[in-house]
């Protein structure tokens, strides 16, 4: 059995894949499909940057969380390093999405 890099990677849905799906299923041309996908993700990221939550029905919620500063440690040297306060994006799946992922047990 021969292993390749592709077999070791988890398959991922890319923006290009989404644009191809819009092209194939809805009939938009490739340029319009790419622009629509880019606009969708730009809208989500801009909303998060402004501090707004993004809620997608039957999918989940993206929220900005502020993490407080804390002490950290360099794993190689053991030296303590301060980790600064920062904002991070969190995602919480909706109950419908969780149910779909679990499927019949």
C-alpha positions in Angstrom: 0.0 0.0 0.0 1.4 3.3 -1.0 0.7 6.4 1.1 0.6 9.8 -0.4 0.3 13.2 1.1 -3.4 13.3 0.0 -4.3 10.2 2.0 -2.8 11.6 5.2 -4.8 14.9 5.0 -8.3 15.4 6.1 -10.5 16.5 3.2 -11.5 20.1 3.3 -14.1 22.2 1.6 -12.4 25.2 0.1 -13.6 28.6 -1.1 -12.9 27.3 -4.7 -15.0 24.2 -4.0 -17.9 26.5 -2.9 -17.6 28.6 -6.0 -17.6 25.5 -8.2 -20.8 24.3 -6.4 -22.5 27.7 -7.1 -21.4 27.5 -10.7 -22.6 23.9 -11.1 -25.8 24.0 -9.1 -27.1 27.5 -9.5 -25.8 28.4 -12.9 -23.8 31.5 -12.0 -20.7 32.0 -14.1 -17.4 31.2 -12.5 -16.5 34.9 -11.8 -19.9 35.6 -10.2 -19.6 32.4 -8.1 -16.1 33.4 -6.8 -17.2 37.0 -6.1 -20.2 35.7 -4.2 -18.2 33.4 -2.0 -15.6 36.1 -1.4 -18.3 38.6 -0.5 -19.9 36.2 2.0 -16.7 35.6 3.9 -15.8 39.3 3.8 -19.1 40.1 5.3 -18.6 37.6 8.1 -15.1 38.7 8.9 -16.0 42.4 8.8 -18.8 41.8 11.2 -16.5 40.0 13.6 -13.9 42.7 13.4 -16.6 45.2 14.4 -17.4 43.1 17.4 -20.7 41.8 16.1 -21.7 38.1 16.6 -22.5 36.2 13.4 -25.4 33.7 13.6 -26.1 31.3 10.8 -29.4 29.5 11.2 -29.2 25.7 11.5 -25.3 26.0 11.4 -24.0 27.9 14.4 -22.7 31.1 16.0 -19.3 32.9 15.6 -18.5 35.2 18.5 -15.5 37.4 19.5 -14.1 36.6 22.9 -11.6 38.8 24.7 -8.9 36.7 26.5 -7.2 38.3 29.5 -3.4 38.5 29.7 -1.8 35.6 31.4 1.6 34.1 32.2 3.0 31.6 29.7 6.0 29.4 29.4 8.5 28.7 26.6 8.4 24.9 26.4 12.0 24.6 25.2 13.6 26.8 27.8 11.0 26.9 30.6 11.3 30.7 30.7 8.2 32.5 31.7 6.8 34.8 29.0 3.8 37.1 29.4 0.9 36.4 26.9 -0.9 39.6 26.0 -4.6 40.2 26.0 -6.2 39.3 22.7 -9.4 38.8 20.9 -10.3 35.4 19.5 -13.1 33.9 17.4 -15.1 31.1 18.8 -17.6 28.9 17.0 -20.5 27.1 18.7 -22.4 24.6 16.5 -26.2 24.7 16.5 -28.1 21.8 17.9 -29.3 20.9 14.4 -25.7 20.7 13.1 -24.6 18.7 16.1 -27.5 16.3 15.5 -26.5 16.0 11.8 -22.9 15.3 12.7 -23.9 12.6 15.2 -26.3 10.9 12.8 -28.0 7.7 13.8 -26.1 6.0 16.6 
